[in-house]
């Protein structure tokens, strides 16, 4: 679906926009694990100003579909009051997980929250995400793997992003 070179080019463009938008600020990039780790690593390499990084882990998936129930697995240990936050996501589809994350972050009283997602599935969105400001690619409502995205833990290491045509059998 997307080759590594396309991903890198778009990541550089997102980095350029973030550099302009956060000039003279010290944003906190919060990566949503596990899927965002490759994208976030490449994205922050494009940031020219000072920034901080943190991670959180939530899950609403089982297999290839969302359960709709978000469970926080690993929380943040950084003071976000008055800070500019950029949530880094691998993919936004239903928006339910991201909505939960944003609600939790707002309780920490940041100055601002924006979301930077590599992929966005507009046709799958179930809840509006006003903070979704930076999007790498809009894709159809297909299940995808590679470049951090997985199916039951597999496929994250693939350099490119692939559309899964059939759901792999459970082992």
For each residue, the residues with C-beta under 8 A, 3 or more apart:
1: 139 142 144 160 161 162 163
2: 6 7 137 147 160 161
3: 6 7 160
4: 7 8 147 159 160
5: 8 9
6: 2 3 9 10
7: 2 3 4 10 11 39 42 118 136 147 160 161
8: 4 5 11 12 42
9: 5 6 12 13
10: 6 7 13 14 118 136 137
11: 7 8 14 15 39 42 43 46 118 136
12: 8 9 15 16 46
13: 9 10 16 17
14: 10 11 17 18 43 46 116 134 136
15: 11 12 18 19 43 45 46 47
16: 12 13 19 20 46
17: 13 14 20 21 134
18: 14 15 21 22 27 43 46 47 86 116 134
19: 15 16 22 23 46 47 48 49
20: 16 17 23
21: 17 18
22: 18 19 25 27 47 49 51 84 86
23: 19 20 49
24: 49
25: 22 49 84
26: 49 50 51 52 83 84
27: 18 22 51 52 83 84 85 86
28: 51 52 53 54 78 80 83 84 85 86
29: 40 43 44 47 51 52 53 54 86 88
30: 53 54 55 56 76 85 86 87 88 105
31: 36 37 40 53 54 55 56 88
32: 35 36 55 56 57 58 87 88 89 90 97 98 101
33: 36 37 55 56 57 74
34: 37 57 148 150 156
35: 32 39 89 90 91 148 149 150 156
36: 31 32 33 39 40 88 89 90 118 148
37: 31 33 34 40 41 55 148
38: 41 42 147 148 156
39: 7 11 35 36 42 43 88 90 118 136 147 148
40: 29 31 36 37 43 44 53 88
41: 37 38 44 45
42: 7 8 11 38 39 45 46
43: 11 14 15 18 29 39 40 46 47 88 116
44: 29 40 41 47 51 53
45: 15 41 42
46: 11 12 14 15 16 18 19 42 43
47: 15 18 19 22 29 43 44 51
48: 19
49: 19 22 23 24 25 26
50: 26
51: 22 26 27 28 29 44 47
52: 26 27 28 29 78
53: 28 29 30 31 40 44
54: 28 29 30 31 76 77 78
55: 30 31 32 33 37 74 76
56: 30 31 32 33 72 74 75 76 101
57: 32 33 34 72 73 74
58: 32 70 71 72 73 97 100 101
59: 70 71 73 97
60: 66 67 68 69 70 71 94 96 97 100
61: 64 65 66 67
62: 65 67
63: 151 152 167 170
64: 61 143 151 164 167
65: 61 62
66: 60 61 93 94 96 97
67: 60 61 62
68: 60 94 96
69: 60
70: 58 59 60 96 97 100
71: 58 59 60
72: 56 57 58 75 104
73: 57 58 59
74: 33 55 56 57
75: 56 72
76: 30 54 55 56 80 108
77: 54
78: 28 52 54
79: 83 108
80: 28 76 83 85 105 108 109 110
81: 108 109 110
82: 109 110 111
83: 26 27 28 79 80 110 111
84: 22 25 26 27 28 110 111 112 114
85: 27 28 30 80 105 110 112 113 114
86: 18 22 27 28 29 30 114 115 116 134
87: 30 32 98 101 102 105 113 114 115 116 131
88: 29 30 31 32 36 39 40 43 115 116 117
89: 32 35 36 92 98 115 116 117 118
90: 32 35 36 39 117 118 119 147 148 149
91: 35 117 118 119 120 121 144 149
92: 89 95 98 115 117 119 120 121 125 129 132 135
93: 66 121 124 125 141
94: 60 66 68 97 124 125 126 127
95: 92 98 99 125 126 127 128 129
96: 60 66 68 70 99 100 126 127
97: 32 58 59 60 66 70 94 100 101
98: 32 87 89 92 95 101 102 115 129 132
99: 95 96 102 103 127 129
100: 58 60 70 96 97 103 104
101: 32 56 58 87 97 98 104 105
102: 87 98 99 105 106 113 115 129 131
103: 99 100 106 107
104: 72 100 101 107 108
105: 30 80 85 87 101 102 108 110 113
106: 102 103 109 110 113
107: 103 104
108: 76 79 80 81 104 105
109: 80 81 82 106
110: 80 81 82 83 84 85 105 106 113
111: 82 83 84
112: 84 85
113: 85 87 102 105 106 110 131
114: 84 85 86 87 131 133 134
115: 86 87 88 89 92 98 102 129 131 132 133 134
116: 14 18 43 86 87 88 89 133 134 135
117: 88 89 90 91 92 120 132 134 135 136
118: 7 10 11 36 39 89 90 91 136 137 147 148
119: 90 91 92 135 136 137 138 139 144 149 161
120: 91 92 117 132 135 136 137 138 139
121: 91 92 93 124 125 138 139 140 141
122: 125 138
123: 140 141
124: 93 94 121 141
125: 92 93 94 95 121 122 128 129
126: 94 95 96
127: 94 95 96 99
128: 95 125
129: 92 95 98 99 102 115 125 132
130:
131: 87 102 113 114 115
132: 92 98 115 117 120 129 135
133: 114 115 116
134: 14 17 18 86 114 115 116 117
135: 92 116 117 119 120 132 138
136: 7 10 11 14 39 117 118 119 120
137: 2 10 118 119 120
138: 119 120 121 122 135
139: 1 119 120 121 142 144
140: 121 123
141: 93 121 123 124
142: 1 139 163 164
143: 64 151 163 164 167
144: 1 91 119 139 149 161 162 163 164
145: 149 150 151 154 155 156 158 161 162 164
146: 149 155 156 158 159 160 161 162
147: 2 4 7 38 39 90 118 156 158 159 160 161
148: 34 35 36 37 38 39 90 118 156
149: 35 90 91 119 144 145 146 155 156 161
150: 34 35 145 153 154 155 156
151: 63 64 143 145 154 155 164 167 168
152: 63 168 170
153: 150 156
154: 145 150 151 168
155: 145 146 149 150 151 158 162
156: 34 35 38 145 146 147 148 149 150 153
157:
158: 145 146 147 155 161 162
159: 4 146 147
160: 1 2 3 4 7 146 147
161: 1 2 7 119 144 145 146 147 149 158
162: 1 144 145 146 155 158
163: 1 142 143 144
164: 64 142 143 144 145 151 167 168
165:
166:
167: 63 64 143 151 164
168: 151 152 154 164
169:
170: 63 152
171:
